[in-house]
Amino acid sequence: MEDRSLMETKTLRTQSDRQLRLEYYLIRDSAGSYGVEVRASGPGGEERICIPDLTPAHERVRALLVRLAAGLVTPTGVCDIVQDWL
């Protein structure tokens, strides 16, 4: 079972002048490992990515979420960012 906590909400205006709502979640599994989930919703629907079990270090994954939100990273770019982060 996973526990999901919304950490940040941002709004992004795209090049085509569409508005996206970005949500950044901290997820924790029953074993105490942390991961991230990023959701983008707008006129075209919703996109999301969930990457569980990244680290047992709560503060480290929180710092990652802060960076993702500050950079307005969408679900499409999360995997590349996380690979560099690891």
Backbone as a printed PyTorch tensor [residue, N CA C, xyz], in Angstrom:
tensor([[[  0.8340,  -1.1810,   0.0000],
         [  0.0000,   0.0000,   0.0000],
         [  0.8810,   1.2480,   0.0000]],

        [[  0.4890,   2.2320,  -0.7880],
         [  1.2500,   3.4700,  -0.8830],
         [  0.4940,   4.6170,  -0.2200]],

        [[  1.2710,   5.5130,   0.3780],
         [  0.7340,   6.7470,   0.9270],
         [  1.1950,   7.8740,   0.0190]],

        [[  0.2810,   8.7330,  -0.3980],
         [  0.5670,   9.7970,  -1.3630],
         [  0.2780,  11.1330,  -0.7180]],

        [[  1.2460,  12.0740,  -0.7610],
         [  1.0560,  13.4090,  -0.1980],
         [  1.3710,  14.4510,  -1.2620]],

        [[  0.4230,  15.3420,  -1.5080],
         [  0.6410,  16.4360,  -2.4440],
         [  1.6130,  17.4250,  -1.8140]],

        [[  2.7350,  17.6830,  -2.5050],
         [  3.7690,  18.5640,  -1.9620],
         [  3.7830,  19.9420,  -2.6170]],

        [[  3.5040,  20.0050,  -3.9090],
         [  3.5490,  21.2710,  -4.6450],
         [  2.4970,  21.2520,  -5.7460]],

        [[  1.9510,  22.4180,  -6.0310],
         [  1.0630,  22.6080,  -7.1760],
         [  1.5500,  23.8350,  -7.9260]],

        [[  1.7040,  23.7170,  -9.2280],
         [  2.1880,  24.8170, -10.0610],
         [  1.2970,  24.9330, -11.2950]],

        [[  1.3600,  26.0940, -11.9290],
         [  0.6550,  26.3140, -13.1800],
         [  1.6710,  26.6750, -14.2480]],

        [[  1.5280,  26.0650, -15.3960],
         [  2.4380,  26.2830, -16.5140],
         [  1.6300,  26.6930, -17.7380]],

        [[  2.0620,  27.7490, -18.4010],
         [  1.4500,  28.1490, -19.6670],
         [  2.3720,  27.6480, -20.7730]],

        [[  1.8240,  26.8470, -21.6820],
         [  2.6130,  26.2420, -22.7500],
         [  2.8490,  27.2360, -23.8820]],

        [[  3.6920,  26.8460, -24.8310],
         [  3.9690,  27.6980, -25.9890],
         [  2.7180,  27.9410, -26.8220]],

        [[  1.7890,  26.9920, -26.7950],
         [  0.5350,  27.1570, -27.5400],
         [ -0.5400,  27.8500, -26.6920]],

        [[ -0.0980,  28.4760, -25.5900],
         [ -0.9470,  29.2710, -24.7010],
         [ -2.0120,  28.4460, -23.9770]],

        [[ -1.7290,  27.1600, -23.7760],
         [ -2.6030,  26.3300, -22.9470],
         [ -2.0840,  26.3660, -21.5230]],

        [[ -2.9830,  26.2220, -20.5760],
         [ -2.5890,  26.2230, -19.1760],
         [ -2.6080,  24.8000, -18.6360]],

        [[ -1.5110,  24.3940, -17.9860],
         [ -1.4200,  23.0770, -17.3640],
         [ -1.3060,  23.2380, -15.8610]],

        [[ -1.9930,  22.3980, -15.1490],
         [ -1.8530,  22.3420, -13.6860],
         [ -0.9080,  21.1790, -13.3990]],

        [[  0.1820,  21.4720, -12.7170],
         [  1.1660,  20.4600, -12.3660],
         [  1.0690,  20.1570, -10.8760]],

        [[  1.0550,  18.8790, -10.5320],
         [  1.0020,  18.4500,  -9.1420],
         [  2.1580,  17.4980,  -8.8840]],

        [[  2.8340,  17.7180,  -7.7650],
         [  4.0150,  16.9380,  -7.3920],
         [  3.7260,  16.2310,  -6.0680]],

        [[  3.7860,  14.9020,  -6.1010],
         [  3.4380,  14.0900,  -4.9420],
         [  4.6470,  13.3220,  -4.4130]],

        [[  4.7090,  13.2140,  -3.1100],
         [  5.6500,  12.3390,  -2.4210],
         [  4.8950,  11.0450,  -2.1540]],

        [[  5.4690,   9.9180,  -2.5490],
         [  4.8260,   8.6360,  -2.2720],
         [  5.7280,   7.8130,  -1.3560]],

        [[  5.0920,   7.0630,  -0.4810],
         [  5.8090,   6.2120,   0.4710],
         [  5.1380,   4.8490,   0.4680]],

        [[  5.9510,   3.8080,   0.3120],
         [  5.3670,   2.4670,   0.3260],
         [  5.4120,   1.8810,   1.7370]],

        [[  4.8310,   0.7240,   1.8950],
         [  4.7160,   0.1090,   3.2240],
         [  6.0740,  -0.2870,   3.8050]],

        [[  7.0880,  -0.4140,   2.9600],
         [  8.4220,  -0.7710,   3.4440],
         [  9.2260,   0.4640,   3.8640]],

        [[  8.6600,   1.6650,   3.6740],
         [  9.3420,   2.8830,   4.0900],
         [ 10.2210,   3.5060,   3.0250]],

        [[ 10.0490,   3.1030,   1.7850],
         [ 10.8120,   3.6740,   0.6810],
         [  9.9850,   4.7860,   0.0420]],

        [[ 10.6790,   5.8050,  -0.4780],
         [ 10.0070,   6.9710,  -1.0390],
         [ 10.1960,   7.0640,  -2.5400]],

        [[  9.2060,   7.6710,  -3.1830],
         [  9.2560,   7.9190,  -4.6150],
         [  8.5060,   9.1890,  -4.9420]],

        [[  8.3050,   9.4370,  -6.2320],
         [  7.6320,  10.6470,  -6.6720],
         [  6.5320,  10.3070,  -7.6770]],

        [[  5.5630,  11.2040,  -7.7490],
         [  4.5450,  11.1480,  -8.7820],
         [  4.3260,  12.5780,  -9.2620]],

        [[  4.2320,  12.7470, -10.5800],
         [  3.9690,  14.0530, -11.1740],
         [  2.7590,  13.9100, -12.0890]],

        [[  1.8090,  14.8350, -11.9250],
         [  0.6040,  14.8430, -12.7500],
         [  0.4950,  16.1940, -13.4560]],

        [[  0.0720,  16.1560, -14.6970],
         [ -0.2100,  17.3650, -15.4690],
         [ -1.6280,  17.2410, -16.0040]],

        [[ -2.4480,  18.2540, -15.7670],
         [ -3.8120,  18.2240, -16.2870],
         [ -4.1260,  19.5580, -16.9460]],

        [[ -4.8870,  19.4640, -18.0140],
         [ -5.2590,  20.6500, -18.7720],
         [ -6.3280,  20.3180, -19.7750]],

        [[ -6.5170,  21.1930, -20.7610],
         [ -7.5750,  20.9940, -21.7560],
         [ -7.4550,  19.6780, -22.5260]],

        [[ -6.2460,  19.1500, -22.6770],
         [ -6.0490,  17.9190, -23.4330],
         [ -6.1910,  16.6510, -22.6190]],

        [[ -6.5060,  16.7810, -21.3270],
         [ -6.6260,  15.6080, -20.4690],
         [ -5.5750,  15.6100, -19.3800]],

        [[ -5.2550,  14.4030, -18.8960],
         [ -4.2950,  14.2670, -17.8030],
         [ -3.1840,  13.2990, -18.1930]],

        [[ -1.9890,  13.6230, -17.7410],
         [ -0.8320,  12.7500, -17.9240],
         [ -0.1830,  12.6160, -16.5590]],

        [[  0.3390,  11.4410, -16.2740],
         [  1.0060,  11.2630, -14.9840],
         [  2.1140,  10.2320, -15.1000]],

        [[  3.0550,  10.3460, -14.1720],
         [  4.0970,   9.3420, -14.0460],
         [  4.3480,   9.1240, -12.5650]],

        [[  4.5260,   7.8830, -12.2070],
         [  4.7930,   7.5100, -10.8210],
         [  6.0790,   6.6850, -10.8080]],

        [[  7.0360,   7.1180, -10.0030],
         [  8.2910,   6.3780,  -9.8660],
         [  8.4650,   6.0490,  -8.3820]],

        [[  8.0940,   4.8470,  -7.9890],
         [  8.2050,   4.4510,  -6.5810],
         [  9.6120,   3.9640,  -6.2440]],

        [[  9.8340,   3.7710,  -4.9490],
         [ 11.0290,   3.0730,  -4.4600],
         [ 12.3440,   3.6810,  -4.9530]],

        [[ 12.4750,   5.0090,  -4.8420],
         [ 13.7200,   5.6640,  -5.2430],
         [ 14.7710,   5.6530,  -4.1490]],

        [[ 14.3410,   5.8540,  -2.9050],
         [ 15.2880,   5.9750,  -1.8050],
         [ 14.5610,   5.8270,  -0.4690]],

        [[ 15.2510,   5.3660,   0.5590],
         [ 14.6500,   5.3620,   1.8990],
         [ 14.8240,   6.7210,   2.6060]],

        [[ 15.5170,   7.6520,   1.9610],
         [ 15.8240,   8.9480,   2.5660],
         [ 14.7310,   9.9780,   2.2520]],

        [[ 13.8960,  10.2590,   3.2350],
         [ 12.7780,  11.1850,   3.0800],
         [ 13.2360,  12.5650,   2.6150]],

        [[ 14.2270,  13.1390,   3.2460],
         [ 14.6780,  14.4920,   2.8920],
         [ 15.2610,  14.5560,   1.4840]],

        [[ 15.8910,  13.4930,   1.0610],
         [ 16.4750,  13.4730,  -0.2780],
         [ 15.3900,  13.5050,  -1.3600]],

        [[ 14.3480,  12.7230,  -1.1770],
         [ 13.2860,  12.7140,  -2.1770],
         [ 12.4650,  14.0050,  -2.1150]],

        [[ 12.3270,  14.5950,  -0.9270],
         [ 11.6560,  15.9060,  -0.8250],
         [ 12.4310,  16.9630,  -1.5940]],

        [[ 13.7490,  16.9360,  -1.4820],
         [ 14.5830,  17.8900,  -2.2240],
         [ 14.4140,  17.6930,  -3.7300]],

        [[ 14.2990,  16.4460,  -4.1610],
         [ 14.0510,  16.1710,  -5.5740],
         [ 12.7210,  16.7750,  -6.0160]],

        [[ 11.6790,  16.6000,  -5.2170],
         [ 10.3740,  17.1680,  -5.5550],
         [ 10.4140,  18.6880,  -5.6420]],

        [[ 11.1350,  19.3210,  -4.7420],
         [ 11.2740,  20.7860,  -4.7730],
         [ 11.9310,  21.2130,  -6.0820]],

        [[ 12.9540,  20.4940,  -6.4950],
         [ 13.6350,  20.8200,  -7.7570],
         [ 12.7380,  20.5780,  -8.9670]],

        [[ 11.9820,  19.4860,  -8.9500],
         [ 11.0620,  19.2120, -10.0520],
         [ 10.0300,  20.3320, -10.1760]],

        [[  9.4690,  20.7400,  -9.0460],
         [  8.4580,  21.8030,  -9.0560],
         [  9.0590,  23.1430,  -9.4630]],

        [[ 10.2330,  23.4570,  -8.9740],
         [ 10.8780,  24.7310,  -9.3180],
         [ 11.1580,  24.8100, -10.8130]],

        [[ 11.4720,  23.6720, -11.4250],
         [ 11.7570,  23.6300, -12.8540],
         [ 10.5230,  23.4070, -13.7170]],

        [[  9.3500,  23.3280, -13.0690],
         [  8.0940,  23.0690, -13.7850],
         [  8.2090,  21.8360, -14.6880]],

        [[  8.8200,  20.7910, -14.1610],
         [  9.0240,  19.5570, -14.9170],
         [  7.6860,  18.8440, -15.0800]],

        [[  7.3810,  18.4780, -16.3160],
         [  6.1560,  17.7510, -16.6340],
         [  6.4240,  16.2460, -16.5660]],

        [[  5.3840,  15.4280, -16.5640],
         [  5.5940,  13.9800, -16.5160],
         [  6.5310,  13.4600, -17.6050]],

        [[  6.5290,  14.0860, -18.7580],
         [  7.3810,  13.6480, -19.8630],
         [  8.8600,  13.7270, -19.5240]],

        [[  9.2640,  14.7110, -18.7380],
         [ 10.6740,  14.9080, -18.4320],
         [ 11.1610,  14.2910, -17.1390]],

        [[ 10.2580,  13.7350, -16.3460],
         [ 10.6300,  13.2400, -15.0140],
         [ 11.6670,  12.1220, -15.0680]],

        [[ 11.5190,  11.1590, -15.9520],
         [ 12.4560,  10.0210, -15.9950],
         [ 13.8900,  10.4790, -16.2360]],

        [[ 14.0800,  11.3980, -17.1610],
         [ 15.4340,  11.8880, -17.4390],
         [ 16.0290,  12.5850, -16.2320]],

        [[ 15.2340,  13.3960, -15.5500],
         [ 15.7090,  14.1150, -14.3580],
         [ 16.0680,  13.1260, -13.2520]],

        [[ 15.1980,  12.1570, -13.0240],
         [ 15.4450,  11.1720, -11.9660],
         [ 16.6870,  10.3320, -12.2790]],

        [[ 16.8910,   9.9580, -13.5300],
         [ 18.0940,   9.1900, -13.8810],
         [ 19.3570,   9.9830, -13.5730]],

        [[ 19.3590,  11.2800, -13.8760],
         [ 20.5070,  12.1130, -13.5540],
         [ 20.6720,  12.2600, -12.0370]],

        [[ 19.5670,  12.3300, -11.3190],
         [ 19.5650,  12.4990,  -9.8730],
         [ 20.1330,  11.2810,  -9.1600]],

        [[ 19.8390,  10.0990,  -9.7270],
         [ 20.3290,   8.8680,  -9.1120],
         [ 21.8280,   8.7670,  -9.2820]]])
